[in-house]
Amino acid sequence: MKLIKLFFVVLPFVFIIGCSSKNYYEPTESKSLSYDESIEDIIKKNIDIIQLEDGTVITNKFLKFKLPDDEKILNYIKQTDSIASISDDFVVKIYNNSGKKVYEKKFNEIIVTAALSKNLFIVLTATNKVKLFDIHSNNILFEEKFDKSYSVNSRIATPFFSDKLVAIPTLDGRLVFITQDGRMVKNNPISNKPSFNNIIFLDVIDGDIVTVTPTRAISIFDGGSKKIDEKFKEVIVVDNYLYFFTNDGKIIQTDSKLNTIKEKKYKFAIFSQSGSDGKFIYTAEKTGYLIVNKKDLSKDVVYDIADIDSEIFINKTHIFYDGDMLKLDSIPKP
């Protein structure tokens, strides 16, 4: 009887210990690293853009100016090197790279991404409605609501303008193509997952349209298309090569048609943010490391940084984290 009682006492303890064990990324070697100067904390972030507590906006190119107190960033518009913001009363504004307001429009609902090119202004609402306006006539050229999405990834891609078409990513994982006079010519479902299915990356690279959701990447090119199914944390572009950072610790380098060039695995790594200065790839790992890779992923060096429990941002010149800033060119390279 005593043996039976002992068994039931010990077994739960073993079960608890077994379930609580968790694997973490542990580099074979890491070096110390310190930040250069202090800044305000990050309060909002999207692809290639952050907003600090004092209203300062910083983009991937280190475009820097302050927004009014009642405005928050929406997205960075790479094509025109400008930003979109939204106020507390749903006024969407477009600012150029010197911080000058070039356009604004009042809405009666939340807007999640917006872009302006010449006379065309396009927005996507939180209810997954696409609206295209002619800002000269103030006419609505196109308006359509797509399937409702109950949960989305916080990174929402920016619409893209070509000579004849506007491509806009929706919250339910579609890429919609609209002519500049307001006709929908294509409605491509990229992924059909029930949640967190919005497009987190959209760009034209070497003439190929690359679209990424959290679980699928698709390249559309002359003569066909190609896809990769992975759980993606982030995507960056360097010299027309794509670098995919996956939830299971892989860095995958591909060309614009998604042909794999190189793949590198960091066992148990949880990637938080990645960026590049055009020469090296910088990746922050959640448990407190900065991984610096050569562009060809042939060699790396790992640095100790603080555990990442708040927003971190890496642009072409700096790392911003937890009220501190570090210049990339001050970091010794592999």
N, C-alpha and C positions, 0 to 999 in steps of 0.2 A: 504493500500500500504506500509506504514512504517513497519508493521508487517511482510509482505512478504520479504522486503529487509533485515530485521533483521534476519529472518530465514536463508537466503542464506549466510549471513555473518558469522553466528555462526556455521552452519553445517560443512563447511570445517574445521574450527578450531577443532571441536569435532572429526572429522574424522582423522585429522593429529595426535592429541593426542592419539587416540585409536590405530592407526597403529604403533606409535613409542614406545609404552609400550612393555617392554620385561621382562621376568622373569629370575631371577638369583638364583643360589644356595646360601642359607643362612643357615649356621649351627646354631643350638640352642645355641652353646657355642664354642668359639675358644680361643686359647692361643697364646701368642707371641712366635716368634722363630727368632733367628739371625744366620747368617752364620759364619763359622769358619775362612775362609781365602779367598783371591782373587785368581782367575786364569784367563787365557785368555778366550775370548768368544768362543762359539761353532760355527764352520763354516760348519760342515757337520755331518750328523747323519744317522745311519741305525740301524737295530735291534741289540741290545747289544753292540753298538760301537759308539764313537764320535771322531771327530777330532777338535782340538782347533786351534785358529788363528796362533799360532806359530808352527804348524805341529804336536804337541803332539797327540798321539793316546791313547785313554782310552777305555777299554772294560768292560764287565760286571764283570770280575774278577779283575779289576784294573790293568791289563796288561798295561804298559805305556812305550812308546818310541816315538821318533820323526821321521816323514817321511821327505824325501827331499822336497824342495820347490815346485817342479812341480808335486807332487803326491797327490792324494786324496784317501781316503778310499773307498772301494767298500762294503765289508761285513766282518763280523766276522765268522770264521769257528769253531763252538763249538766242533766238533768231534776231531779236532787236536789242539785246542787252538791256532789258528793262524789267520792271517788277510790277506785279498786280497786288493791290491791297484791298481790304474791306473794312469799313467802319462799323461801329456798333449799330448804326441804323441802316445797314446794308447798302451803303454807297461804295461801289467798286471804282478804284482809281488806278490809272496806269502812270508810272513814273519812269522817266528816261534815266540814263546812267549818270546824270549829274544831279539827280534828285528833283528834277522839275516835273510837275504834274502836266501830262499831255492830254489826258482824257479822264472823264468820270461819268458814271451813270448810276442812277438810283434804282434799286430793286426792292421788292417786298418779300424776298425770301433769301435764304443763305446761298451764296455762291461759293463753289469749292475750287474752281480754276477758271482763269480768264486769259485772253490774249488779244492783242490789237496789232493789225498790220494794214497800213494805209487807211482805207475807208471801212475796213471790216473789223468788227468786234464780236468775239464769240465767247460764250460762257457755258459752264456746266453747273447746274444747281445741285443742292444736297438731295433733292428728290430724283436725281438722274435725268433732268430735262436739259436738252441742248437748245441754245438760242443763238442765232446769228443775226447781227444787226449791220445795216449800212449807217455809219455815223453821220454822213452828210445829210441823208434824208430822214434819219431816225426810224426808218422802216425795219420791221422784222422780216428778214429774208427766209429764215427757216426756224421752225420750232417743233420739237417732238420729244415726248417723254418715253424713256426706255424702262426696262424692267427694274423694279425697286430692288435696292441692295440694302440689307439690314445691318451689315457690318463691313467696313472698308479699311484698307491699309492707309495709314496716315500719309504716305507718300502718294501724291496724285499727279500724274504726268500732265504736262502743258500741251495744249493744242499746237498743231504744226501747220504752217501755211506754205503751199507751193505756188507756182505761177497760176495754176488753174483750179486747184482744189484746196479745201481745208480739211485736215484730218484731226478728229477730236476723240480722245479716249473717254469711255463712259465708265460708270461705277460698277456695271455688271459684266465687265470684261470684253466689251466690244470696241472695235475701231471703226468709226463712222467717217465716211468720206462725203463731203458736201461741195458742190460746185459753188463758185463765188456769186452766182445769182440765186443760190438757195435750193438746189435740187440734190437730194441724197442719191448718190450713184453706187455706193457700196456700204454694206453693213456687215463687217466681218467679226464673228465671235472668235476671240482669241482663246478664251478658256471659259468653261461653264461650271466652275466650282460654286457651291451655294453661298459661300461667304468669303470675305477678304479676296475678292476676285478683280478688283479694279486694276487698271493699267498703271504700273509704277515707273515705266520708262517708255519713251517714244522718241525716235530720232531717225533721220535719214543719213546713212553712212555709206559713202562710196556709191550713192544712187540707190541703195537698198533700204527699204523701210523695216526697221527693227522695233518690235513691240514686245514688252515684257509684263506679265502679271506675276504675282508671288509664286505661281506654280508652273508657268510656261513662258518660253521665249519663242517668237516666230520672226523669221526674216522673209520678207516678200521681195522677190527680185525678178528681173526679166527671165522668163523661162521656168519659173517655179517658185517654190518656197521650201523652208526647212524649219523644224521646230526642235526644241530641247525641253524636256519635262524634268524639272528639278524644283526644289523649294528654295527660291531665291531670296536672299536678304537685300542685295543691292547690285547695281550695275553701273560701271563707269566706262568711259571711252577715252583711249589714249592713242593718238596717231592712227585713227580709224580701226583700231582693234578694240574689241569688247572684253571687259573683265567682269565675269559673273562671280559673286560671292554667295555661297550657298549656306543653308542653315546647318549643314553637317560638316562645315569647316573646309570646303573646297574652294579654291580659286581656279576658275576655268577661263583661259584666254582663247578667244575665237576671232575669226575674221567677220566681216559684215554679213556673210552668208551662213554664219554659225558653224563653220568648220573648225573643229578644235585644233588649236596650235599647241597649247601646253596646258597641263592640269597639275595642280599642286594641292596636297592634302595636309591640313593641320588637325591632327587627331584631337577630338573633343573641343575644338575651338568654337567659340560663339562670337561671330563677327558683329560689331556694333556700327562701324562707319568706315568707309574707305574713300580715298581720294588720291590725286596725283599732281605732281608739279610738272608733268610732261617727261620726266626722266626716271622717276621711281614711283612705286606703288606703295601707299601707306595704308595700313589696315589696323584699326583699333579692335582689340579683343576684350570681351566683356570682363574677364576676371583680372584685368590689369596689365595688359601688354600692348605695345605698339610694334607691329611687324612691318619692316621696311624691305621691299623686294626690288630687285632690278626689273625693268620692264619685261624682259624675256623670262622672268621667274626662275632664273638660273641660280640665284644666290640671294640670301636674305640675312638680316640681322634683327634681333628681337630686343626691345627695351622694356624696362619696368616702368609702368605708370600706375596711377591710382585705379582701384576698381571702378568700373564704369557703371554708376547707378543713376546718372542723369544724362541729359542730351550732350552729345559730342558732335563736332563738325570739323571736317577736313576739306579745305579748299586748295587752290593752286599755290598758296603761299604760307598758310598757317594751319595749326590745330587749335581749336577752341574747345575748352572743357572745364566745367566746374569753376567758372570765374577766372580761368587762366588762359594764356595764349602763348603759343610756341611757334617760332619761325621754322619752316621746313628746311631751309638752307643751313640752319644751325645744327641739324641732326647729322652725325657721322653716318656715311652710307656704306652699304656692303661692297 
